[in-house]
Amino acid sequence: MDLGSGSNHGRALARRSLVLVAVVTIALLGMGLKGFRSPTTAVVDIHEVFEAYQKKKDLEATLKQEMDQVNGRLQELRGRFDSLRLELEQLQPGSEAYLAKMQEKNELELTTLRIQQRDVQELSKKFERILRELRDEIAREIQRFAEAHNVDLVLERQVIIRPNAKGMDEIRWPVVHFASPDLDITSEVTARLNSRYASDPSR
């Protein structure tokens, strides 16, 4: 028996077996991955969307107008309070005129306190409600965009840290240190929000 010939025959069989295994493996993988797609990712800058959202600008302007009205009213009361204080200095303590001015001063103080407690606190609560409303709207729009474009994961581009110390600027810290511009959906989300708001400002 030719041992060399038998060895060559064995190697040929081994090669054919390897090819067959490779073909079967590829076929099985193809069957298992049928319909599979690579996951897609996007990034968004929430701060930029928030600042560019027209509804936020409109609500902010309305809130500022209301705050200016409250501050104007408080300024008037402070002016009247200062006038009463000067008038009291010119009156005889205990006199009828003095007591009348003191009563007016006390009522003025109560009115000022009520405005501060009621109107200022109500505006503060309204501001918090607006923030929550805008936050939820932006989150929903990001979800709508992701579902419409088969995006599997949306990452926040950066976080903003506002130091407690006065005079210190806010710090913007990137969550995503690099992303291709093609992955950034900030402008698309902003455009969708503004378009939706323009079509129905009352929503």
C-alpha positions as YAML, in Angstrom:
chain: A
units: angstrom
residues:
- id: 1
  name: MET
  ca: [0.00, 0.00, 0.00]
- id: 2
  name: ASP
  ca: [1.27, 3.47, -0.90]
- id: 3
  name: LEU
  ca: [1.26, 5.37, 2.41]
- id: 4
  name: GLY
  ca: [1.90, 8.69, 0.70]
- id: 5
  name: SER
  ca: [-1.11, 8.21, -1.56]
- id: 6
  name: GLY
  ca: [-3.33, 7.34, 1.42]
- id: 7
  name: SER
  ca: [-2.14, 10.47, 3.26]
- id: 8
  name: ASN
  ca: [-3.00, 12.66, 0.29]
- id: 9
  name: HIS
  ca: [-6.43, 11.08, 0.04]
- id: 10
  name: GLY
  ca: [-7.02, 11.74, 3.74]
- id: 11
  name: ARG
  ca: [-6.03, 15.41, 3.40]
- id: 12
  name: ALA
  ca: [-8.38, 15.82, 0.44]
- id: 13
  name: LEU
  ca: [-11.25, 14.36, 2.45]
- id: 14
  name: ALA
  ca: [-10.42, 16.69, 5.34]
- id: 15
  name: ARG
  ca: [-10.46, 19.73, 3.06]
- id: 16
  name: ARG
  ca: [-13.82, 18.76, 1.58]
- id: 17
  name: SER
  ca: [-15.20, 18.27, 5.10]
- id: 18
  name: LEU
  ca: [-14.01, 21.73, 6.16]
- id: 19
  name: VAL
  ca: [-15.60, 23.32, 3.10]
- id: 20
  name: LEU
  ca: [-18.84, 21.50, 3.82]
- id: 21
  name: VAL
  ca: [-18.82, 22.66, 7.46]
- id: 22
  name: ALA
  ca: [-18.16, 26.24, 6.38]
- id: 23
  name: VAL
  ca: [-21.02, 26.15, 3.86]
- id: 24
  name: VAL
  ca: [-23.42, 24.68, 6.43]
- id: 25
  name: THR
  ca: [-22.34, 27.22, 9.06]
- id: 26
  name: ILE
  ca: [-22.90, 30.16, 6.72]
- id: 27
  name: ALA
  ca: [-26.30, 28.77, 5.75]
- id: 28
  name: LEU
  ca: [-27.31, 28.35, 9.38]
- id: 29
  name: LEU
  ca: [-26.14, 31.86, 10.25]
- id: 30
  name: GLY
  ca: [-28.06, 33.22, 7.30]
- id: 31
  name: MET
  ca: [-31.20, 31.49, 8.49]
- id: 32
  name: GLY
  ca: [-30.73, 32.68, 12.06]
- id: 33
  name: LEU
  ca: [-30.00, 36.29, 11.09]
- id: 34
  name: LYS
  ca: [-32.77, 36.61, 8.57]
- id: 35
  name: GLY
  ca: [-34.45, 39.95, 9.14]
- id: 36
  name: PHE
  ca: [-31.69, 41.13, 11.51]
- id: 37
  name: ARG
  ca: [-30.50, 44.74, 11.24]
- id: 38
  name: SER
  ca: [-27.73, 46.54, 13.03]
- id: 39
  name: PRO
  ca: [-29.00, 48.69, 15.94]
- id: 40
  name: THR
  ca: [-29.04, 52.41, 15.19]
- id: 41
  name: THR
  ca: [-28.05, 55.15, 17.61]
- id: 42
  name: ALA
  ca: [-28.63, 58.91, 17.68]
- id: 43
  name: VAL
  ca: [-27.62, 61.82, 19.91]
- id: 44
  name: VAL
  ca: [-29.59, 64.90, 20.89]
- id: 45
  name: ASP
  ca: [-28.79, 68.11, 22.76]
- id: 46
  name: ILE
  ca: [-31.81, 68.65, 25.02]
- id: 47
  name: HIS
  ca: [-30.61, 72.08, 26.14]
- id: 48
  name: GLU
  ca: [-30.39, 73.28, 22.54]
- id: 49
  name: VAL
  ca: [-33.84, 71.86, 21.73]
- id: 50
  name: PHE
  ca: [-35.31, 73.51, 24.82]
- id: 51
  name: GLU
  ca: [-33.84, 76.93, 24.03]
- id: 52
  name: ALA
  ca: [-34.95, 76.79, 20.39]
- id: 53
  name: TYR
  ca: [-38.49, 75.58, 21.09]
- id: 54
  name: GLN
  ca: [-40.85, 78.44, 20.20]
- id: 55
  name: LYS
  ca: [-43.43, 77.38, 22.77]
- id: 56
  name: LYS
  ca: [-40.80, 77.76, 25.48]
- id: 57
  name: LYS
  ca: [-40.01, 81.27, 24.24]
- id: 58
  name: ASP
  ca: [-43.68, 82.27, 24.19]
- id: 59
  name: LEU
  ca: [-44.40, 80.88, 27.65]
- id: 60
  name: GLU
  ca: [-41.24, 82.48, 28.98]
- id: 61
  name: ALA
  ca: [-42.32, 85.88, 27.62]
- id: 62
  name: THR
  ca: [-45.80, 85.51, 29.15]
- id: 63
  name: LEU
  ca: [-44.35, 84.48, 32.50]
- id: 64
  name: LYS
  ca: [-41.94, 87.41, 32.47]
- id: 65
  name: GLN
  ca: [-44.81, 89.80, 31.75]
- id: 66
  name: GLU
  ca: [-46.78, 88.41, 34.69]
- id: 67
  name: MET
  ca: [-43.73, 88.65, 36.96]
- id: 68
  name: ASP
  ca: [-43.12, 92.24, 35.86]
- id: 69
  name: GLN
  ca: [-46.72, 93.08, 36.79]
- id: 70
  name: VAL
  ca: [-46.30, 91.57, 40.25]
- id: 71
  name: ASN
  ca: [-42.98, 93.33, 40.76]
- id: 72
  name: GLY
  ca: [-44.53, 96.60, 39.60]
- id: 73
  name: ARG
  ca: [-47.32, 96.22, 42.13]
- id: 74
  name: LEU
  ca: [-44.82, 95.46, 44.90]
- id: 75
  name: GLN
  ca: [-42.76, 98.47, 43.87]
- id: 76
  name: GLU
  ca: [-45.83, 100.70, 44.18]
- id: 77
  name: LEU
  ca: [-46.56, 99.31, 47.63]
- id: 78
  name: ARG
  ca: [-42.97, 99.87, 48.73]
- id: 79
  name: GLY
  ca: [-43.16, 103.46, 47.53]
- id: 80
  name: ARG
  ca: [-46.39, 104.02, 49.43]
- id: 81
  name: PHE
  ca: [-44.88, 102.38, 52.50]
- id: 82
  name: ASP
  ca: [-41.89, 104.74, 52.43]
- id: 83
  name: SER
  ca: [-44.24, 107.74, 52.10]
- id: 84
  name: LEU
  ca: [-46.26, 106.57, 55.11]
- id: 85
  name: ARG
  ca: [-43.13, 106.16, 57.15]
- id: 86
  name: LEU
  ca: [-42.10, 109.75, 56.40]
- id: 87
  name: GLU
  ca: [-45.62, 111.01, 57.17]
- id: 88
  name: LEU
  ca: [-45.63, 109.21, 60.51]
- id: 89
  name: GLU
  ca: [-42.40, 110.97, 61.49]
- id: 90
  name: GLN
  ca: [-44.20, 114.29, 61.10]
- id: 91
  name: LEU
  ca: [-47.20, 113.32, 63.25]
- id: 92
  name: GLN
  ca: [-47.67, 113.30, 66.99]
- id: 93
  name: PRO
  ca: [-47.58, 109.68, 68.26]
- id: 94
  name: GLY
  ca: [-50.95, 108.73, 69.67]
- id: 95
  name: SER
  ca: [-52.85, 111.39, 67.75]
- id: 96
  name: GLU
  ca: [-55.85, 110.44, 65.65]
- id: 97
  name: ALA
  ca: [-54.01, 111.18, 62.41]
- id: 98
  name: TYR
  ca: [-51.02, 109.13, 63.61]
- id: 99
  name: LEU
  ca: [-53.21, 106.14, 64.48]
- id: 100
  name: ALA
  ca: [-54.97, 106.33, 61.11]
- id: 101
  name: LYS
  ca: [-51.62, 106.31, 59.28]
- id: 102
  name: MET
  ca: [-50.39, 103.42, 61.42]
- id: 103
  name: GLN
  ca: [-53.48, 101.43, 60.50]
- id: 104
  name: GLU
  ca: [-52.91, 102.19, 56.82]
- id: 105
  name: LYS
  ca: [-49.26, 101.15, 57.19]
- id: 106
  name: ASN
  ca: [-50.23, 97.85, 58.81]
- id: 107
  name: GLU
  ca: [-52.77, 97.12, 56.07]
- id: 108
  name: LEU
  ca: [-50.14, 97.93, 53.47]
- id: 109
  name: GLU
  ca: [-47.73, 95.47, 55.07]
- id: 110
  name: LEU
  ca: [-50.39, 92.73, 55.03]
- id: 111
  name: THR
  ca: [-51.21, 93.45, 51.38]
- id: 112
  name: THR
  ca: [-47.52, 93.22, 50.47]
- id: 113
  name: LEU
  ca: [-47.16, 89.96, 52.35]
- id: 114
  name: ARG
  ca: [-50.23, 88.46, 50.65]
- id: 115
  name: ILE
  ca: [-48.90, 89.37, 47.20]
- id: 116
  name: GLN
  ca: [-45.53, 87.84, 48.00]
- id: 117
  name: GLN
  ca: [-47.04, 84.65, 49.36]
- id: 118
  name: ARG
  ca: [-49.82, 84.27, 46.82]
- id: 119
  name: ASP
  ca: [-48.71, 85.77, 43.51]
- id: 120
  name: VAL
  ca: [-44.97, 85.17, 43.71]
- id: 121
  name: GLN
  ca: [-45.41, 81.59, 44.90]
- id: 122
  name: GLU
  ca: [-48.06, 80.95, 42.28]
- id: 123
  name: LEU
  ca: [-45.75, 82.20, 39.55]
- id: 124
  name: SER
  ca: [-43.01, 79.96, 40.91]
- id: 125
  name: LYS
  ca: [-45.34, 76.95, 40.78]
- id: 126
  name: LYS
  ca: [-46.45, 77.93, 37.29]
- id: 127
  name: PHE
  ca: [-42.81, 78.07, 36.17]
- id: 128
  name: GLU
  ca: [-42.26, 74.54, 37.52]
- id: 129
  name: ARG
  ca: [-45.37, 73.29, 35.71]
- id: 130
  name: ILE
  ca: [-44.16, 74.84, 32.45]
- id: 131
  name: LEU
  ca: [-40.76, 73.18, 32.81]
- id: 132
  name: ARG
  ca: [-42.37, 69.78, 33.38]
- id: 133
  name: GLU
  ca: [-44.73, 70.30, 30.44]
- id: 134
  name: LEU
  ca: [-41.93, 71.25, 28.05]
- id: 135
  name: ARG
  ca: [-39.71, 68.44, 29.31]
- id: 136
  name: ASP
  ca: [-42.45, 65.87, 28.66]
- id: 137
  name: GLU
  ca: [-43.22, 67.29, 25.20]
- id: 138
  name: ILE
  ca: [-39.57, 67.15, 24.16]
- id: 139
  name: ALA
  ca: [-39.22, 63.60, 25.48]
- id: 140
  name: ARG
  ca: [-42.33, 62.49, 23.56]
- id: 141
  name: GLU
  ca: [-41.08, 64.13, 20.36]
- id: 142
  name: ILE
  ca: [-37.74, 62.35, 20.65]
- id: 143
  name: GLN
  ca: [-39.58, 59.06, 21.08]
- id: 144
  name: ARG
  ca: [-41.82, 59.79, 18.07]
- id: 145
  name: PHE
  ca: [-38.79, 60.60, 15.94]
- id: 146
  name: ALA
  ca: [-36.96, 57.46, 17.06]
- id: 147
  name: GLU
  ca: [-39.96, 55.24, 16.30]
- id: 148
  name: ALA
  ca: [-40.55, 56.87, 12.92]
- id: 149
  name: HIS
  ca: [-36.91, 56.43, 11.87]
- id: 150
  name: ASN
  ca: [-36.20, 53.04, 13.48]
- id: 151
  name: VAL
  ca: [-33.71, 54.50, 15.94]
- id: 152
  name: ASP
  ca: [-32.99, 52.03, 18.75]
- id: 153
  name: LEU
  ca: [-31.14, 54.31, 21.18]
- id: 154
  name: VAL
  ca: [-31.04, 58.09, 21.67]
- id: 155
  name: LEU
  ca: [-28.26, 59.49, 23.87]
- id: 156
  name: GLU
  ca: [-28.07, 62.91, 25.52]
- id: 157
  name: ARG
  ca: [-25.12, 64.81, 24.11]
- id: 158
  name: GLN
  ca: [-24.27, 66.77, 27.25]
- id: 159
  name: VAL
  ca: [-25.25, 67.57, 30.80]
- id: 160
  name: ILE
  ca: [-25.30, 71.08, 32.28]
- id: 161
  name: ILE
  ca: [-24.06, 71.70, 35.81]
- id: 162
  name: ARG
  ca: [-25.01, 74.97, 37.48]
- id: 163
  name: PRO
  ca: [-22.67, 75.72, 40.42]
- id: 164
  name: ASN
  ca: [-24.20, 77.02, 43.63]
- id: 165
  name: ALA
  ca: [-21.51, 79.67, 44.00]
- id: 166
  name: LYS
  ca: [-22.47, 83.07, 42.65]
- id: 167
  name: GLY
  ca: [-20.51, 84.39, 39.71]
- id: 168
  name: MET
  ca: [-19.64, 80.95, 38.39]
- id: 169
  name: ASP
  ca: [-20.74, 80.08, 34.88]
- id: 170
  name: GLU
  ca: [-22.61, 76.88, 34.13]
- id: 171
  name: ILE
  ca: [-20.49, 73.91, 33.13]
- id: 172
  name: ARG
  ca: [-21.41, 71.83, 30.09]
- id: 173
  name: TRP
  ca: [-20.04, 68.34, 30.38]
- id: 174
  name: PRO
  ca: [-20.28, 66.02, 27.35]
- id: 175
  name: VAL
  ca: [-21.94, 62.67, 27.85]
- id: 176
  name: VAL
  ca: [-21.11, 61.69, 24.28]
- id: 177
  name: HIS
  ca: [-17.58, 62.87, 23.56]
- id: 178
  name: PHE
  ca: [-17.83, 62.24, 19.84]
- id: 179
  name: ALA
  ca: [-20.61, 61.46, 17.41]
- id: 180
  name: SER
  ca: [-20.82, 61.80, 13.67]
- id: 181
  name: PRO
  ca: [-22.96, 64.79, 12.63]
- id: 182
  name: ASP
  ca: [-25.20, 62.30, 10.82]
- id: 183
  name: LEU
  ca: [-26.21, 60.88, 14.20]
- id: 184
  name: ASP
  ca: [-27.26, 64.22, 15.71]
- id: 185
  name: ILE
  ca: [-31.06, 64.64, 15.61]
- id: 186
  name: THR
  ca: [-31.22, 67.91, 17.58]
- id: 187
  name: SER
  ca: [-32.29, 70.08, 14.65]
- id: 188
  name: GLU
  ca: [-34.82, 67.51, 13.41]
- id: 189
  name: VAL
  ca: [-36.48, 67.20, 16.83]
- id: 190
  name: THR
  ca: [-36.57, 70.99, 17.21]
- id: 191
  name: ALA
  ca: [-38.11, 71.44, 13.77]
- id: 192
  name: ARG
  ca: [-40.78, 68.84, 14.50]
- id: 193
  name: LEU
  ca: [-41.66, 70.47, 17.82]
- id: 194
  name: ASN
  ca: [-41.92, 73.95, 16.32]
- id: 195
  name: SER
  ca: [-43.96, 72.68, 13.38]
- id: 196
  name: ARG
  ca: [-46.36, 70.90, 15.69]
- id: 197
  name: TYR
  ca: [-46.65, 73.98, 17.91]
- id: 198
  name: ALA
  ca: [-47.17, 76.32, 14.93]
- id: 199
  name: SER
  ca: [-50.05, 74.17, 13.70]
- id: 200
  name: ASP
  ca: [-51.74, 74.20, 17.11]
- id: 201
  name: PRO
  ca: [-50.38, 76.82, 19.59]
- id: 202
  name: SER
  ca: [-53.10, 75.96, 22.11]
- id: 203
  name: ARG
  ca: [-51.93, 72.41, 22.63]
...
